[in-house]
């Protein structure tokens, strides 16, 4: 059970990071 929770948390973190990066890219185009 612990491993499953860790994997879920990791996926959530990656999703959040990707979303934040996309928002930053839209706000500050290079």
Backbone as ProteinMPNN parsed JSONL, in Angstrom:
{"seq_chain_A": "XXXXXXXXXXXXXXXXXXXXXXXXXXXXXX", "coords_chain_A": {"N_chain_A": [[0.832, -1.207, 0.0], [1.959, 1.232, 0.774], [3.838, 1.719, -1.233], [2.203, 2.13, -3.446], [0.905, 4.499, -2.713], [3.068, 6.233, -2.701], [3.798, 6.217, -5.41], [1.496, 7.353, -6.51], [1.597, 9.882, -5.355], [3.949, 10.821, -6.51], [3.223, 10.931, -9.218], [1.232, 12.863, -9.038], [2.75, 15.076, -8.212], [4.424, 15.419, -10.449], [2.488, 16.072, -12.362], [1.485, 18.481, -11.351], [3.797, 20.049, -11.439], [4.232, 20.127, -14.2], [1.953, 21.497, -15.031], [2.302, 23.973, -13.768], [4.673, 24.802, -14.997], [3.773, 25.064, -17.633], [1.97, 27.186, -17.328], [3.715, 29.221, -16.541], [5.278, 29.39, -18.828], [3.4, 30.362, -20.621], [2.875, 32.85, -19.543], [5.344, 34.078, -19.59], [6.621, 34.311, -22.418], [9.315, 33.081, -24.411]], "CA_chain_A": [[0.0, 0.0, 0.0], [2.811, 2.425, 0.868], [4.454, 1.964, -2.544], [1.154, 2.695, -4.306], [0.697, 5.895, -2.323], [4.256, 6.975, -3.146], [3.693, 6.368, -6.865], [0.414, 8.304, -6.768], [2.097, 11.2, -4.97], [4.941, 11.203, -7.51], [2.491, 11.306, -10.434], [0.568, 14.139, -8.74], [3.797, 16.109, -8.198], [4.839, 15.646, -11.832], [1.383, 16.745, -13.045], [1.449, 19.864, -10.861], [4.979, 20.736, -11.971], [4.021, 20.354, -15.627], [0.926, 22.542, -15.156], [2.916, 25.248, -13.37], [5.629, 25.161, -16.049], [2.993, 25.522, -18.786], [1.427, 28.515, -17.004], [4.844, 30.163, -16.551], [5.678, 29.557, -20.228], [2.398, 31.206, -21.275], [2.993, 34.201, -18.996], [6.638, 34.644, -19.986], [7.103, 33.669, -23.655], [10.734, 33.348, -24.664]], "C_chain_A": [[0.867, 1.257, 0.0], [3.404, 2.771, -0.497], [3.438, 2.616, -3.478], [0.932, 4.171, -4.006], [1.852, 6.756, -2.81], [4.166, 7.248, -4.644], [2.641, 7.414, -7.206], [0.891, 9.725, -6.473], [3.083, 11.718, -6.022], [4.247, 11.683, -8.783], [1.82, 12.665, -10.231], [1.586, 15.277, -8.808], [4.214, 16.451, -9.623], [3.769, 16.425, -12.583], [1.338, 18.218, -12.65], [2.612, 20.657, -11.448], [4.78, 21.083, -13.438], [3.027, 21.498, -15.83], [1.524, 23.908, -14.84], [3.876, 25.719, -14.462], [4.893, 25.701, -17.266], [2.469, 26.932, -18.541], [2.532, 29.562, -17.083], [5.256, 30.44, -18.001], [4.701, 30.485, -20.941], [2.547, 32.657, -20.816], [4.29, 34.869, -19.447], [7.153, 33.938, -21.236], [8.547, 34.06, -23.938], [10.91, 33.94, -26.061]], "O_chain_A": [[0.555, 2.231, -0.686], [3.474, 3.939, -0.881], [3.771, 3.545, -4.214], [0.789, 4.99, -4.914], [1.645, 7.875, -3.278], [4.422, 8.364, -5.098], [2.853, 8.258, -8.076], [0.625, 10.652, -7.238], [3.059, 12.896, -6.381], [4.624, 12.703, -9.358], [1.832, 13.512, -11.124], [1.311, 16.323, -9.396], [4.345, 17.625, -9.973], [4.085, 17.333, -13.352], [1.173, 19.093, -13.499], [2.441, 21.79, -11.898], [5.112, 22.185, -13.875], [3.227, 22.36, -16.686], [1.284, 24.881, -15.554], [3.89, 26.899, -14.812], [5.328, 26.681, -17.871], [2.515, 27.778, -19.433], [2.328, 30.652, -17.618], [5.546, 31.581, -18.361], [5.109, 31.301, -21.768], [2.367, 33.584, -21.606], [4.329, 36.081, -19.66], [8.018, 33.067, -21.144], [8.952, 35.205, -23.735], [12.033, 34.236, -26.469]]}, "name": "protein", "num_of_chains": 1, "seq": "XXXXXXXXXXXXXXXXXXXXXXXXXXXXXX"}
